Amino acid sequence: MSKDASARRGRIDFARVNSAALSNARCIVPALLPSGRLDGDEWVARNPQRQDRRLGSFKINLNTGKWADFATGDRGTDLVSLSAFVTGKSQREAAISLAQSLGVDPFEEGAR
């Protein structure tokens, strides 16, 4: 995939990107939230969007990709939304970035 993939137009295949990300969740999530720790099938971390002093309320399920900060109500259903939340990118930008890191084409067939 070229470096200018984010400039390309076309529909993002979010299902493809999320599937690839979920298959690699045990690498992707700790890279996004390196100060966290594994607790069973969940990654417990600090919410980087607030002054979170302790681990505990911000959790990501590594089997489903669902995540939530139970203290603030922030939540999402997949790793693209987590990446967008953590990095401050749009859903599109986060999907393209994740796809690039995974070697996956983020665009729907025929959208090239």
Biopython code that builds the backbone (N, CA, C, O; Angstrom):
import numpy as np
from Bio.PDB.StructureBuilder import StructureBuilder

atoms = [
    (1, "MET", "N", (0.842, -1.167, 0.000)),
    (1, "MET", "CA", (0.000, 0.000, 0.000)),
    (1, "MET", "C", (0.890, 1.233, 0.000)),
    (1, "MET", "O", (1.888, 1.286, 0.719)),
    (2, "SER", "N", (0.532, 2.213, -0.798)),
    (2, "SER", "CA", (1.353, 3.405, -0.911)),
    (2, "SER", "C", (1.204, 4.295, 0.314)),
    (2, "SER", "O", (0.235, 4.204, 1.067)),
    (3, "LYS", "N", (2.209, 5.167, 0.486)),
    (3, "LYS", "CA", (2.189, 6.076, 1.621)),
    (3, "LYS", "C", (1.047, 7.081, 1.530)),
    (3, "LYS", "O", (0.602, 7.611, 2.549)),
    (4, "ASP", "N", (0.567, 7.346, 0.307)),
    (4, "ASP", "CA", (-0.500, 8.321, 0.151)),
    (4, "ASP", "C", (-1.878, 7.673, 0.173)),
    (4, "ASP", "O", (-2.835, 8.240, -0.355)),
    (5, "ALA", "N", (-1.990, 6.496, 0.777)),
    (5, "ALA", "CA", (-3.277, 5.799, 0.837)),
    (5, "ALA", "C", (-4.335, 6.636, 1.535)),
    (5, "ALA", "O", (-5.511, 6.569, 1.176)),
    (6, "SER", "N", (-3.940, 7.419, 2.521)),
    (6, "SER", "CA", (-4.927, 8.224, 3.244)),
    (6, "SER", "C", (-5.526, 9.308, 2.360)),
    (6, "SER", "O", (-6.616, 9.806, 2.641)),
    (7, "ALA", "N", (-4.823, 9.677, 1.294)),
    (7, "ALA", "CA", (-5.335, 10.684, 0.374)),
    (7, "ALA", "C", (-6.270, 10.073, -0.667)),
    (7, "ALA", "O", (-7.003, 10.801, -1.336)),
    (8, "ARG", "N", (-6.256, 8.758, -0.812)),
    (8, "ARG", "CA", (-7.108, 8.099, -1.785)),
    (8, "ARG", "C", (-8.567, 8.244, -1.388)),
    (8, "ARG", "O", (-8.922, 8.303, -0.211)),
    (9, "ARG", "N", (-9.376, 8.298, -2.397)),
    (9, "ARG", "CA", (-10.809, 8.362, -2.171)),
    (9, "ARG", "C", (-11.365, 6.958, -2.266)),
    (9, "ARG", "O", (-10.764, 6.082, -2.889)),
    (10, "GLY", "N", (-12.476, 6.752, -1.666)),
    (10, "GLY", "CA", (-13.132, 5.458, -1.742)),
    (10, "GLY", "C", (-13.672, 5.057, -0.389)),
    (10, "GLY", "O", (-13.301, 5.591, 0.656)),
    (11, "ARG", "N", (-14.556, 4.101, -0.460)),
    (11, "ARG", "CA", (-15.173, 3.613, 0.772)),
    (11, "ARG", "C", (-14.207, 2.700, 1.516)),
    (11, "ARG", "O", (-13.526, 1.862, 0.924)),
    (12, "ILE", "N", (-14.169, 2.887, 2.820)),
    (12, "ILE", "CA", (-13.338, 2.048, 3.674)),
    (12, "ILE", "C", (-14.105, 0.770, 3.978)),
    (12, "ILE", "O", (-15.298, 0.807, 4.281)),
    (13, "ASP", "N", (-13.420, -0.344, 3.895)),
    (13, "ASP", "CA", (-14.014, -1.628, 4.278)),
    (13, "ASP", "C", (-13.705, -1.827, 5.767)),
    (13, "ASP", "O", (-12.756, -2.520, 6.136)),
    (14, "PHE", "N", (-14.528, -1.204, 6.603)),
    (14, "PHE", "CA", (-14.298, -1.246, 8.041)),
    (14, "PHE", "C", (-14.337, -2.674, 8.580)),
    (14, "PHE", "O", (-13.590, -3.012, 9.498)),
    (15, "ALA", "N", (-15.199, -3.507, 8.015)),
    (15, "ALA", "CA", (-15.283, -4.900, 8.475)),
    (15, "ALA", "C", (-13.956, -5.620, 8.252)),
    (15, "ALA", "O", (-13.498, -6.354, 9.128)),
    (16, "ARG", "N", (-13.336, -5.419, 7.092)),
    (16, "ARG", "CA", (-12.044, -6.057, 6.793)),
    (16, "ARG", "C", (-10.958, -5.557, 7.742)),
    (16, "ARG", "O", (-10.184, -6.345, 8.287)),
    (17, "VAL", "N", (-10.911, -4.247, 7.931)),
    (17, "VAL", "CA", (-9.880, -3.675, 8.804)),
    (17, "VAL", "C", (-10.083, -4.142, 10.238)),
    (17, "VAL", "O", (-9.126, -4.528, 10.909)),
    (18, "ASN", "N", (-11.325, -4.110, 10.710)),
    (18, "ASN", "CA", (-11.590, -4.553, 12.083)),
    (18, "ASN", "C", (-11.297, -6.030, 12.278)),
    (18, "ASN", "O", (-10.795, -6.427, 13.329)),
    (19, "SER", "N", (-11.598, -6.838, 11.293)),
    (19, "SER", "CA", (-11.312, -8.267, 11.391)),
    (19, "SER", "C", (-9.809, -8.503, 11.505)),
    (19, "SER", "O", (-9.359, -9.281, 12.346)),
    (20, "ALA", "N", (-9.045, -7.835, 10.663)),
    (20, "ALA", "CA", (-7.587, -7.972, 10.715)),
    (20, "ALA", "C", (-7.041, -7.451, 12.047)),
    (20, "ALA", "O", (-6.146, -8.055, 12.637)),
    (21, "ALA", "N", (-7.584, -6.335, 12.509)),
    (21, "ALA", "CA", (-7.130, -5.764, 13.783)),
    (21, "ALA", "C", (-7.458, -6.697, 14.945)),
    (21, "ALA", "O", (-6.633, -6.903, 15.835)),
    (22, "LEU", "N", (-8.650, -7.250, 14.934)),
    (22, "LEU", "CA", (-9.049, -8.147, 16.020)),
    (22, "LEU", "C", (-8.167, -9.395, 16.048)),
    (22, "LEU", "O", (-7.846, -9.907, 17.120)),
    (23, "SER", "N", (-7.781, -9.877, 14.881)),
    (23, "SER", "CA", (-6.884, -11.038, 14.817)),
    (23, "SER", "C", (-5.520, -10.732, 15.416)),
    (23, "SER", "O", (-4.783, -11.640, 15.799)),
    (24, "ASN", "N", (-5.190, -9.453, 15.493)),
    (24, "ASN", "CA", (-3.898, -9.017, 16.028)),
    (24, "ASN", "C", (-4.056, -8.137, 17.269)),
    (24, "ASN", "O", (-3.171, -7.344, 17.590)),
    (25, "ALA", "N", (-5.175, -8.281, 17.955)),
    (25, "ALA", "CA", (-5.493, -7.399, 19.088)),
    (25, "ALA", "C", (-4.446, -7.440, 20.185)),
    (25, "ALA", "O", (-4.183, -6.421, 20.824)),
    (26, "ARG", "N", (-3.848, -8.593, 20.416)),
    (26, "ARG", "CA", (-2.872, -8.709, 21.514)),
    (26, "ARG", "C", (-1.565, -7.970, 21.215)),
    (26, "ARG", "O", (-0.720, -7.820, 22.098)),
    (27, "CYS", "N", (-1.400, -7.514, 19.985)),
    (27, "CYS", "CA", (-0.261, -6.659, 19.624)),
    (27, "CYS", "C", (-0.696, -5.200, 19.466)),
    (27, "CYS", "O", (-0.005, -4.281, 19.905)),
    (28, "ILE", "N", (-1.846, -5.008, 18.836)),
    (28, "ILE", "CA", (-2.313, -3.657, 18.525)),
    (28, "ILE", "C", (-2.695, -2.873, 19.778)),
    (28, "ILE", "O", (-2.286, -1.723, 19.939)),
    (29, "VAL", "N", (-3.464, -3.478, 20.650)),
    (29, "VAL", "CA", (-3.965, -2.743, 21.817)),
    (29, "VAL", "C", (-2.824, -2.316, 22.748)),
    (29, "VAL", "O", (-2.803, -1.159, 23.168)),
    (30, "PRO", "N", (-1.878, -3.195, 23.088)),
    (30, "PRO", "CA", (-0.764, -2.724, 23.912)),
    (30, "PRO", "C", (0.081, -1.646, 23.232)),
    (30, "PRO", "O", (0.669, -0.805, 23.912)),
    (31, "ALA", "N", (0.148, -1.662, 21.904)),
    (31, "ALA", "CA", (0.876, -0.608, 21.199)),
    (31, "ALA", "C", (0.143, 0.728, 21.310)),
    (31, "ALA", "O", (0.782, 1.776, 21.405)),
    (32, "LEU", "N", (-1.185, 0.700, 21.298)),
    (32, "LEU", "CA", (-1.973, 1.926, 21.448)),
    (32, "LEU", "C", (-1.960, 2.440, 22.884)),
    (32, "LEU", "O", (-1.971, 3.647, 23.124)),
    (33, "LEU", "N", (-1.936, 1.503, 23.838)),
    (33, "LEU", "CA", (-2.022, 1.853, 25.264)),
    (33, "LEU", "C", (-0.930, 1.116, 26.035)),
    (33, "LEU", "O", (-1.219, 0.177, 26.777)),
    (34, "PRO", "N", (0.325, 1.538, 25.860)),
    (34, "PRO", "CA", (1.458, 0.775, 26.408)),
    (34, "PRO", "C", (1.553, 0.735, 27.933)),
    (34, "PRO", "O", (2.267, -0.112, 28.471)),
    (35, "SER", "N", (0.872, 1.603, 28.627)),
    (35, "SER", "CA", (0.982, 1.593, 30.093)),
    (35, "SER", "C", (-0.022, 0.654, 30.748)),
    (35, "SER", "O", (-0.148, 0.630, 31.973)),
    (36, "GLY", "N", (-0.734, -0.116, 29.938)),
    (36, "GLY", "CA", (-1.743, -1.021, 30.488)),
    (36, "GLY", "C", (-1.175, -2.379, 30.850)),
    (36, "GLY", "O", (0.034, -2.608, 30.828)),
    (37, "ARG", "N", (-2.105, -3.280, 31.187)),
    (37, "ARG", "CA", (-1.709, -4.649, 31.533)),
    (37, "ARG", "C", (-2.819, -5.607, 31.128)),
    (37, "ARG", "O", (-3.987, -5.233, 31.015)),
    (38, "LEU", "N", (-2.417, -6.847, 30.913)),
    (38, "LEU", "CA", (-3.365, -7.889, 30.552)),
    (38, "LEU", "C", (-4.032, -8.425, 31.811)),
    (38, "LEU", "O", (-3.367, -8.717, 32.805)),
    (39, "ASP", "N", (-5.346, -8.551, 31.754)),
    (39, "ASP", "CA", (-6.121, -9.124, 32.846)),
    (39, "ASP", "C", (-7.128, -10.079, 32.211)),
    (39, "ASP", "O", (-8.220, -9.670, 31.817)),
    (40, "GLY", "N", (-6.753, -11.350, 32.117)),
    (40, "GLY", "CA", (-7.589, -12.324, 31.417)),
    (40, "GLY", "C", (-7.619, -12.010, 29.942)),
    (40, "GLY", "O", (-6.575, -11.973, 29.291)),
    (41, "ASP", "N", (-8.808, -11.783, 29.404)),
    (41, "ASP", "CA", (-8.959, -11.429, 27.996)),
    (41, "ASP", "C", (-9.146, -9.936, 27.793)),
    (41, "ASP", "O", (-9.570, -9.504, 26.721)),
    (42, "GLU", "N", (-8.835, -9.146, 28.809)),
    (42, "GLU", "CA", (-8.994, -7.699, 28.713)),
    (42, "GLU", "C", (-7.665, -6.989, 28.923)),
    (42, "GLU", "O", (-6.813, -7.432, 29.693)),
    (43, "TRP", "N", (-7.514, -5.884, 28.222)),
    (43, "TRP", "CA", (-6.392, -4.991, 28.438)),
    (43, "TRP", "C", (-6.918, -3.850, 29.296)),
    (43, "TRP", "O", (-7.856, -3.154, 28.906)),
    (44, "VAL", "N", (-6.321, -3.662, 30.446)),
    (44, "VAL", "CA", (-6.728, -2.622, 31.395)),
    (44, "VAL", "C", (-5.690, -1.510, 31.298)),
    (44, "VAL", "O", (-4.493, -1.754, 31.454)),
    (45, "ALA", "N", (-6.149, -0.297, 31.041)),
    (45, "ALA", "CA", (-5.219, 0.805, 30.805)),
    (45, "ALA", "C", (-5.737, 2.097, 31.414)),
    (45, "ALA", "O", (-6.818, 2.138, 32.001)),
    (46, "ARG", "N", (-4.951, 3.140, 31.264)),
    (46, "ARG", "CA", (-5.401, 4.484, 31.617)),
    (46, "ARG", "C", (-6.002, 5.107, 30.370)),
    (46, "ARG", "O", (-5.517, 4.883, 29.261)),
    (47, "ASN", "N", (-7.043, 5.880, 30.549)),
    (47, "ASN", "CA", (-7.643, 6.590, 29.430)),
    (47, "ASN", "C", (-6.739, 7.769, 29.081)),
    (47, "ASN", "O", (-6.560, 8.667, 29.903)),
    (48, "PRO", "N", (-6.167, 7.782, 27.878)),
    (48, "PRO", "CA", (-5.254, 8.863, 27.522)),
    (48, "PRO", "C", (-5.949, 10.200, 27.263)),
    (48, "PRO", "O", (-5.281, 11.216, 27.067)),
    (49, "GLN", "N", (-7.265, 10.208, 27.260)),
    (49, "GLN", "CA", (-8.008, 11.434, 27.001)),
    (49, "GLN", "C", (-8.400, 12.184, 28.278)),
    (49, "GLN", "O", (-9.070, 13.215, 28.216)),
    (50, "ARG", "N", (-7.985, 11.669, 29.418)),
    (50, "ARG", "CA", (-8.272, 12.367, 30.682)),
    (50, "ARG", "C", (-7.153, 12.091, 31.673)),
    (50, "ARG", "O", (-6.274, 11.270, 31.414)),
    (51, "GLN", "N", (-7.188, 12.770, 32.792)),
    (51, "GLN", "CA", (-6.181, 12.595, 33.837)),
    (51, "GLN", "C", (-6.508, 11.345, 34.644)),
    (51, "GLN", "O", (-6.993, 11.423, 35.773)),
    (52, "ASP", "N", (-6.238, 10.217, 34.057)),
    (52, "ASP", "CA", (-6.518, 8.923, 34.671)),
    (52, "ASP", "C", (-5.268, 8.493, 35.438)),
    (52, "ASP", "O", (-4.231, 8.225, 34.832)),
    (53, "ARG", "N", (-5.360, 8.426, 36.746)),
    (53, "ARG", "CA", (-4.184, 8.129, 37.574)),
    (53, "ARG", "C", (-3.960, 6.644, 37.810)),
    (53, "ARG", "O", (-2.830, 6.210, 38.037)),
    (54, "ARG", "N", (-5.045, 5.859, 37.757)),
    (54, "ARG", "CA", (-4.934, 4.430, 38.058)),
    (54, "ARG", "C", (-5.526, 3.595, 36.935)),
    (54, "ARG", "O", (-6.414, 4.035, 36.205)),
    (55, "LEU", "N", (-5.013, 2.386, 36.817)),
    (55, "LEU", "CA", (-5.612, 1.419, 35.912)),
    (55, "LEU", "C", (-6.927, 0.954, 36.529)),
    (55, "LEU", "O", (-7.069, 0.919, 37.751)),
    (56, "GLY", "N", (-7.883, 0.598, 35.678)),
    (56, "GLY", "CA", (-9.095, 0.013, 36.229)),
    (56, "GLY", "C", (-10.359, 0.291, 35.469)),
    (56, "GLY", "O", (-11.104, -0.637, 35.155)),
    (57, "SER", "N", (-10.629, 1.563, 35.159)),
    (57, "SER", "CA", (-11.929, 1.858, 34.559)),
    (57, "SER", "C", (-11.919, 1.795, 33.027)),
    (57, "SER", "O", (-12.984, 1.729, 32.413)),
    (58, "PHE", "N", (-10.751, 1.813, 32.408)),
    (58, "PHE", "CA", (-10.650, 1.790, 30.944)),
    (58, "PHE", "C", (-10.208, 0.399, 30.516)),
    (58, "PHE", "O", (-9.080, -0.013, 30.785)),
    (59, "LYS", "N", (-11.120, -0.337, 29.833)),
    (59, "LYS", "CA", (-10.835, -1.725, 29.486)),
    (59, "LYS", "C", (-11.201, -2.012, 28.032)),
    (59, "LYS", "O", (-12.148, -1.456, 27.477)),
    (60, "ILE", "N", (-10.405, -2.904, 27.443)),
    (60, "ILE", "CA", (-10.628, -3.337, 26.074)),
    (60, "ILE", "C", (-10.696, -4.850, 26.067)),
    (60, "ILE", "O", (-9.775, -5.511, 26.546)),
    (61, "ASN", "N", (-11.767, -5.408, 25.535)),
    (61, "ASN", "CA", (-11.886, -6.856, 25.412)),
    (61, "ASN", "C", (-11.123, -7.271, 24.156)),
    (61, "ASN", "O", (-11.462, -6.845, 23.051)),
    (62, "LEU", "N", (-10.102, -8.095, 24.323)),
    (62, "LEU", "CA", (-9.240, -8.480, 23.213)),
    (62, "LEU", "C", (-9.877, -9.528, 22.300)),
    (62, "LEU", "O", (-9.363, -9.784, 21.211)),
    (63, "ASN", "N", (-10.979, -10.132, 22.722)),
    (63, "ASN", "CA", (-11.679, -11.103, 21.876)),
    (63, "ASN", "C", (-12.733, -10.452, 20.997)),
    (63, "ASN", "O", (-13.001, -10.921, 19.891)),
    (64, "THR", "N", (-13.332, -9.373, 21.486)),
    (64, "THR", "CA", (-14.423, -8.732, 20.747)),
    (64, "THR", "C", (-14.058, -7.363, 20.177)),
    (64, "THR", "O", (-14.673, -6.909, 19.212)),
    (65, "GLY", "N", (-13.065, -6.707, 20.766)),
    (65, "GLY", "CA", (-12.700, -5.356, 20.365)),
    (65, "GLY", "C", (-13.509, -4.281, 21.063)),
    (65, "GLY", "O", (-13.228, -3.094, 20.900)),
    (66, "LYS", "N", (-14.508, -4.675, 21.840)),
    (66, "LYS", "CA", (-15.308, -3.690, 22.565)),
    (66, "LYS", "C", (-14.456, -3.054, 23.657)),
    (66, "LYS", "O", (-13.630, -3.720, 24.280)),
    (67, "TRP", "N", (-14.665, -1.771, 23.878)),
    (67, "TRP", "CA", (-13.901, -1.043, 24.874)),
    (67, "TRP", "C", (-14.790, -0.023, 25.564)),
    (67, "TRP", "O", (-15.805, 0.413, 25.020)),
    (68, "ALA", "N", (-14.393, 0.346, 26.767)),
    (68, "ALA", "CA", (-15.169, 1.332, 27.511)),
    (68, "ALA", "C", (-14.338, 1.942, 28.624)),
    (68, "ALA", "O", (-13.450, 1.305, 29.192)),
    (69, "ASP", "N", (-14.649, 3.184, 28.915)),
    (69, "ASP", "CA", (-14.173, 3.827, 30.128)),
    (69, "ASP", "C", (-15.408, 3.943, 31.005)),
    (69, "ASP", "O", (-16.288, 4.768, 30.759)),
    (70, "PHE", "N", (-15.459, 3.120, 32.013)),
    (70, "PHE", "CA", (-16.641, 3.037, 32.860)),
    (70, "PHE", "C", (-16.797, 4.253, 33.760)),
    (70, "PHE", "O", (-17.850, 4.442, 34.368)),
    (71, "ALA", "N", (-15.753, 5.084, 33.854)),
    (71, "ALA", "CA", (-15.847, 6.309, 34.657)),
    (71, "ALA", "C", (-16.475, 7.450, 33.865)),
    (71, "ALA", "O", (-17.131, 8.315, 34.445)),
    (72, "THR", "N", (-16.281, 7.463, 32.547)),
    (72, "THR", "CA", (-16.771, 8.585, 31.737)),
    (72, "THR", "C", (-17.910, 8.219, 30.799)),
    (72, "THR", "O", (-18.641, 9.095, 30.336)),
    (73, "GLY", "N", (-18.066, 6.932, 30.516)),
    (73, "GLY", "CA", (-19.077, 6.500, 29.562)),
    (73, "GLY", "C", (-18.580, 6.419, 28.130)),
    (73, "GLY", "O", (-19.330, 6.009, 27.245)),
    (74, "ASP", "N", (-17.321, 6.804, 27.879)),
    (74, "ASP", "CA", (-16.757, 6.644, 26.538)),
    (74, "ASP", "C", (-16.703, 5.162, 26.230)),
    (74, "ASP", "O", (-16.312, 4.362, 27.080)),
    (75, "ARG", "N", (-17.099, 4.783, 24.999)),
    (75, "ARG", "CA", (-17.089, 3.375, 24.638)),
    (75, "ARG", "C", (-17.134, 3.207, 23.136)),
    (75, "ARG", "O", (-17.480, 4.130, 22.399)),
    (76, "GLY", "N", (-16.775, 2.005, 22.693)),
    (76, "GLY", "CA", (-16.827, 1.678, 21.282)),
    (76, "GLY", "C", (-16.950, 0.183, 21.101)),
    (76, "GLY", "O", (-16.819, -0.591, 22.049)),
    (77, "THR", "N", (-17.202, -0.207, 19.871)),
    (77, "THR", "CA", (-17.472, -1.617, 19.611)),
    (77, "THR", "C", (-16.384, -2.319, 18.813)),
    (77, "THR", "O", (-16.506, -3.506, 18.511)),
    (78, "ASP", "N", (-15.309, -1.591, 18.465)),
    (78, "ASP", "CA", (-14.263, -2.220, 17.658)),
    (78, "ASP", "C", (-12.936, -1.486, 17.823)),
    (78, "ASP", "O", (-12.855, -0.434, 18.456)),
    (79, "LEU", "N", (-11.897, -2.082, 17.229)),
    (79, "LEU", "CA", (-10.557, -1.531, 17.400)),
    (79, "LEU", "C", (-10.291, -0.313, 16.528)),
    (79, "LEU", "O", (-9.396, 0.473, 16.840)),
    (80, "VAL", "N", (-11.044, -0.131, 15.439)),
    (80, "VAL", "CA", (-10.907, 1.111, 14.675)),
    (80, "VAL", "C", (-11.387, 2.273, 15.535)),
    (80, "VAL", "O", (-10.728, 3.312, 15.587)),
    (81, "SER", "N", (-12.515, 2.117, 16.206)),
    (81, "SER", "CA", (-13.014, 3.212, 17.051)),
    (81, "SER", "C", (-12.077, 3.462, 18.231)),
    (81, "SER", "O", (-11.910, 4.605, 18.656)),
    (82, "LEU", "N", (-11.468, 2.406, 18.761)),
    (82, "LEU", "CA", (-10.485, 2.589, 19.836)),
    (82, "LEU", "C", (-9.291, 3.377, 19.331)),
    (82, "LEU", "O", (-8.839, 4.318, 19.984)),
    (83, "SER", "N", (-8.781, 2.995, 18.172)),
    (83, "SER", "CA", (-7.640, 3.704, 17.599)),
    (83, "SER", "C", (-7.975, 5.166, 17.353)),
    (83, "SER", "O", (-7.164, 6.043, 17.651)),
    (84, "ALA", "N", (-9.152, 5.441, 16.815)),
    (84, "ALA", "CA", (-9.570, 6.819, 16.575)),
    (84, "ALA", "C", (-9.657, 7.599, 17.888)),
    (84, "ALA", "O", (-9.215, 8.746, 17.964)),
    (85, "PHE", "N", (-10.219, 6.981, 18.905)),
    (85, "PHE", "CA", (-10.362, 7.627, 20.212)),
    (85, "PHE", "C", (-8.999, 7.941, 20.828)),
    (85, "PHE", "O", (-8.765, 9.050, 21.308)),
    (86, "VAL", "N", (-8.111, 6.961, 20.807)),
    (86, "VAL", "CA", (-6.800, 7.109, 21.456)),
    (86, "VAL", "C", (-5.910, 8.108, 20.719)),
    (86, "VAL", "O", (-5.204, 8.899, 21.345)),
    (87, "THR", "N", (-5.948, 8.069, 19.384)),
    (87, "THR", "CA", (-5.041, 8.903, 18.590)),
    (87, "THR", "C", (-5.622, 10.254, 18.206)),
    (87, "THR", "O", (-4.893, 11.143, 17.764)),
    (88, "GLY", "N", (-6.937, 10.415, 18.373)),
    (88, "GLY", "CA", (-7.571, 11.667, 17.982)),
    (88, "GLY", "C", (-7.807, 11.782, 16.484)),
    (88, "GLY", "O", (-8.072, 12.871, 15.976)),
    (89, "LYS", "N", (-7.712, 10.662, 15.778)),
    (89, "LYS", "CA", (-7.954, 10.648, 14.334)),
    (89, "LYS", "C", (-9.428, 10.401, 14.051)),
    (89, "LYS", "O", (-10.186, 9.981, 14.925)),
    (90, "SER", "N", (-9.816, 10.670, 12.810)),
    (90, "SER", "CA", (-11.164, 10.312, 12.380)),
    (90, "SER", "C", (-11.238, 8.791, 12.236)),
    (90, "SER", "O", (-10.210, 8.114, 12.216)),
    (91, "GLN", "N", (-12.443, 8.265, 12.139)),
    (91, "GLN", "CA", (-12.616, 6.819, 11.933)),
    (91, "GLN", "C", (-11.905, 6.388, 10.647)),
    (91, "GLN", "O", (-11.237, 5.354, 10.622)),
    (92, "ARG", "N", (-12.047, 7.170, 9.597)),
    (92, "ARG", "CA", (-11.416, 6.857, 8.317)),
    (92, "ARG", "C", (-9.899, 6.817, 8.452)),
    (92, "ARG", "O", (-9.255, 5.855, 8.033)),
    (93, "GLU", "N", (-9.331, 7.874, 9.044)),
    (93, "GLU", "CA", (-7.878, 7.942, 9.211)),
    (93, "GLU", "C", (-7.370, 6.793, 10.077)),
    (93, "GLU", "O", (-6.333, 6.199, 9.782)),
    (94, "ALA", "N", (-8.097, 6.483, 11.139)),
    (94, "ALA", "CA", (-7.695, 5.391, 12.024)),
    (94, "ALA", "C", (-7.738, 4.056, 11.292)),
    (94, "ALA", "O", (-6.844, 3.227, 11.461)),
    (95, "ALA", "N", (-8.769, 3.845, 10.482)),
    (95, "ALA", "CA", (-8.884, 2.592, 9.720)),
    (95, "ALA", "C", (-7.740, 2.455, 8.726)),
    (95, "ALA", "O", (-7.153, 1.381, 8.600)),
    (96, "ILE", "N", (-7.422, 3.524, 8.027)),
    (96, "ILE", "CA", (-6.332, 3.481, 7.056)),
    (96, "ILE", "C", (-5.002, 3.225, 7.752)),
    (96, "ILE", "O", (-4.194, 2.423, 7.284)),
    (97, "SER", "N", (-4.779, 3.900, 8.859)),
    (97, "SER", "CA", (-3.534, 3.715, 9.610)),
    (97, "SER", "C", (-3.401, 2.277, 10.122)),
    (97, "SER", "O", (-2.341, 1.665, 9.987)),
    (98, "LEU", "N", (-4.466, 1.743, 10.703)),
    (98, "LEU", "CA", (-4.437, 0.349, 11.166)),
    (98, "LEU", "C", (-4.198, -0.604, 9.997)),
    (98, "LEU", "O", (-3.389, -1.526, 10.101)),
    (99, "ALA", "N", (-4.890, -0.387, 8.902)),
    (99, "ALA", "CA", (-4.735, -1.250, 7.734)),
    (99, "ALA", "C", (-3.297, -1.226, 7.229)),
    (99, "ALA", "O", (-2.739, -2.270, 6.891)),
    (100, "GLN", "N", (-2.701, -0.050, 7.177)),
    (100, "GLN", "CA", (-1.313, 0.054, 6.737)),
    (100, "GLN", "C", (-0.384, -0.730, 7.656)),
    (100, "GLN", "O", (0.522, -1.422, 7.192)),
    (101, "SER", "N", (-0.611, -0.619, 8.952)),
    (101, "SER", "CA", (0.261, -1.322, 9.896)),
    (101, "SER", "C", (0.096, -2.838, 9.811)),
    (101, "SER", "O", (0.998, -3.589, 10.180)),
    (102, "LEU", "N", (-1.064, -3.281, 9.321)),
    (102, "LEU", "CA", (-1.355, -4.710, 9.217)),
    (102, "LEU", "C", (-1.135, -5.269, 7.812)),
    (102, "LEU", "O", (-1.255, -6.476, 7.602)),
    (103, "GLY", "N", (-0.817, -4.405, 6.851)),
    (103, "GLY", "CA", (-0.635, -4.839, 5.477)),
    (103, "GLY", "C", (-1.930, -5.227, 4.791)),
    (103, "GLY", "O", (-1.951, -6.108, 3.932)),
    (104, "VAL", "N", (-3.018, -4.558, 5.179)),
    (104, "VAL", "CA", (-4.348, -4.853, 4.642)),
    (104, "VAL", "C", (-4.810, -3.670, 3.799)),
    (104, "VAL", "O", (-4.579, -2.517, 4.163)),
    (105, "ASP", "N", (-5.461, -3.953, 2.672)),
    (105, "ASP", "CA", (-6.045, -2.897, 1.856)),
    (105, "ASP", "C", (-7.328, -2.434, 2.546)),
    (105, "ASP", "O", (-8.246, -3.235, 2.719)),
    (106, "PRO", "N", (-7.414, -1.164, 2.942)),
    (106, "PRO", "CA", (-8.592, -0.696, 3.676)),
    (106, "PRO", "C", (-9.795, -0.373, 2.798)),
    (106, "PRO", "O", (-10.881, -0.120, 3.319)),
    (107, "PHE", "N", (-9.626, -0.377, 1.479)),
    (107, "PHE", "CA", (-10.683, 0.090, 0.603)),
    (107, "PHE", "C", (-11.531, -1.065, 0.087)),
    (107, "PHE", "O", (-11.041, -2.167, -0.155)),
    (108, "GLU", "N", (-12.835, -0.771, -0.073)),
    (108, "GLU", "CA", (-13.764, -1.757, -0.614)),
    (108, "GLU", "C", (-13.383, -2.067, -2.056)),
    (108, "GLU", "O", (-12.813, -1.228, -2.753)),
    (109, "GLU", "N", (-13.701, -3.266, -2.490)),
    (109, "GLU", "CA", (-13.479, -3.636, -3.882)),
    (109, "GLU", "C", (-14.210, -2.649, -4.775)),
    (109, "GLU", "O", (-15.339, -2.255, -4.482)),
    (110, "GLY", "N", (-13.574, -2.257, -5.850)),
    (110, "GLY", "CA", (-14.190, -1.310, -6.775)),
    (110, "GLY", "C", (-14.095, 0.136, -6.352)),
    (110, "GLY", "O", (-14.539, 1.026, -7.077)),
    (111, "ALA", "N", (-13.516, 0.387, -5.174)),
    (111, "ALA", "CA", (-13.407, 1.764, -4.666)),
    (111, "ALA", "C", (-12.011, 2.323, -4.915)),
    (111, "ALA", "O", (-11.600, 3.284, -4.264)),
    (112, "ARG", "N", (-11.298, 1.737, -5.834)),
    (112, "ARG", "CA", (-9.913, 2.183, -6.083)),
    (112, "ARG", "C", (-9.835, 3.111, -7.252)),
    (112, "ARG", "O", (-8.750, 3.578, -7.599)),
]
sb = StructureBuilder()
sb.init_structure("model")
sb.init_model(0)
sb.init_chain("A")
sb.init_seg("    ")
for serial, (resi, resn, name, xyz) in enumerate(atoms, 1):
    if name == "N":
        sb.init_residue(resn, " ", resi, " ")
    sb.init_atom(name, np.array(xyz, "f"), 0.0, 1.0, " ", f" {name:<3s}", serial, name[0])
structure = sb.get_structure()
